[in-house]
Amino acid sequence: MIKRNSNKNQQERKMRIKKGDTVVVISGQYKGVKGEVLKAFPKKNQVIVERVNFIKKHERPTQKNPQGGILEMEAPINVSKVKLYNEKIGDVTRAVYKKIGDKRIRVCQKTGDEI
């Protein structure tokens, strides 16, 4: 019997959004919100964007945090829900890789400017 892993193809695709990029959420509760990517998880195909997808985490009292309490923090969202934002044109775009010499450079698809 042959085992097939349907998620394998999704995990092998490269993410075109990196840490530090400015993105816009295109669907869901936070649609239209602009924020910076704080962390990227390429194997899970997810990113953490500032001020997007808040969750409440209950933390018990410890020596570091003797008060304990409920903390609000950002949770990861799927990378398909965000698009790269280009400051120069003021619109969303895609990142495309172009090979110049021996190097691969990320380029804005709409304008051709280096990101």
C-alpha positions as CSV (number, residue, x, y, z in Angstrom):
1,M,0.0,0.0,0.0
2,I,1.4,3.4,-1.0
3,K,1.1,6.2,1.5
4,R,0.5,9.6,0.0
5,N,1.1,12.8,1.9
6,S,-1.1,15.5,0.4
7,N,0.4,18.3,2.7
8,K,3.9,17.6,1.4
9,N,3.5,19.6,-1.8
10,Q,2.2,22.6,0.2
11,Q,5.1,22.5,2.6
12,E,7.7,22.4,-0.1
13,R,6.5,25.6,-1.8
14,K,8.6,28.6,-1.0
15,M,7.1,31.5,0.9
16,R,7.6,34.9,-0.8
17,I,7.0,36.8,2.3
18,K,9.9,37.3,4.8
19,K,10.4,38.7,8.2
20,G,10.3,42.5,8.2
21,D,8.1,42.9,5.1
22,T,5.0,45.1,5.3
23,V,1.9,43.2,4.4
24,V,-1.8,43.8,4.1
25,V,-4.4,41.2,5.3
26,I,-6.7,40.4,2.3
27,S,-9.3,38.2,4.0
28,G,-10.9,37.4,7.4
29,Q,-11.7,39.5,10.5
30,Y,-8.6,41.7,10.0
31,K,-9.1,42.4,6.3
32,G,-7.4,45.6,5.2
33,V,-5.0,45.9,8.2
34,K,-1.4,46.8,7.4
35,G,1.4,45.4,9.5
36,E,4.9,44.2,9.6
37,V,5.8,40.5,9.6
38,L,7.3,39.7,13.0
39,K,8.1,36.0,12.4
40,A,7.7,33.6,9.5
41,F,7.2,29.8,9.7
42,P,7.9,28.4,6.2
43,K,7.3,24.8,7.1
44,K,3.8,25.6,8.4
45,N,3.2,28.2,5.7
46,Q,2.3,30.8,8.3
47,V,3.4,34.3,9.5
48,I,2.9,36.4,12.6
49,V,1.8,40.0,11.6
50,E,1.8,42.8,14.2
51,R,-1.6,44.0,15.4
52,V,-3.3,41.0,13.6
53,N,-5.0,37.9,15.0
54,F,-4.9,38.5,18.7
55,I,-5.4,35.7,21.2
56,K,-5.7,35.7,25.0
57,K,-3.2,33.5,26.8
58,H,-3.7,32.7,30.5
59,E,-0.5,32.8,32.4
60,R,0.0,31.5,35.9
61,P,2.1,33.4,38.4
62,T,5.8,32.8,38.2
63,Q,8.9,34.5,39.6
64,K,9.3,36.5,36.4
65,N,5.6,37.5,36.4
66,P,4.3,37.3,40.0
67,Q,1.0,38.8,39.1
68,G,0.1,36.3,36.4
69,G,-3.0,37.1,34.4
70,I,-4.3,37.2,30.9
71,L,-1.9,38.3,28.1
72,E,-2.9,39.4,24.6
73,M,-0.5,38.3,21.9
74,E,-0.5,37.8,18.1
75,A,-1.1,34.3,16.7
76,P,0.1,33.0,13.3
77,I,-2.1,33.3,10.2
78,N,-1.8,31.5,6.9
79,V,0.4,33.2,4.4
80,S,-2.3,33.0,1.7
81,K,-4.3,35.6,3.7
82,V,-1.7,38.3,3.3
83,K,-0.2,40.2,0.4
84,L,3.0,42.2,0.2
85,Y,2.6,45.9,0.4
86,N,4.7,48.3,-1.8
87,E,5.2,51.7,-0.2
88,K,6.2,53.4,-3.5
89,I,3.0,52.6,-5.4
90,G,0.8,52.4,-2.3
91,D,-0.8,49.1,-3.3
92,V,-0.4,45.4,-2.8
93,T,1.9,43.3,-5.1
94,R,3.7,40.0,-5.4
95,A,7.4,39.3,-4.9
96,V,9.1,37.7,-7.9
97,Y,12.6,36.4,-8.0
98,K,14.9,37.6,-10.9
99,K,18.3,36.1,-11.5
100,I,21.0,38.8,-12.1
101,G,24.4,37.2,-12.5
102,D,24.8,34.6,-9.8
103,K,22.3,36.2,-7.4
104,R,18.6,35.9,-7.0
105,I,16.9,39.2,-6.2
106,R,13.4,39.8,-4.9
107,V,11.6,42.2,-7.2
108,C,8.1,43.8,-7.1
109,Q,6.0,42.3,-9.9
110,K,4.1,45.5,-10.8
111,T,7.0,47.9,-10.9
112,G,10.1,45.8,-11.2
113,D,11.8,47.6,-8.3
114,E,14.0,45.7,-5.9
115,I,12.4,44.9,-2.6
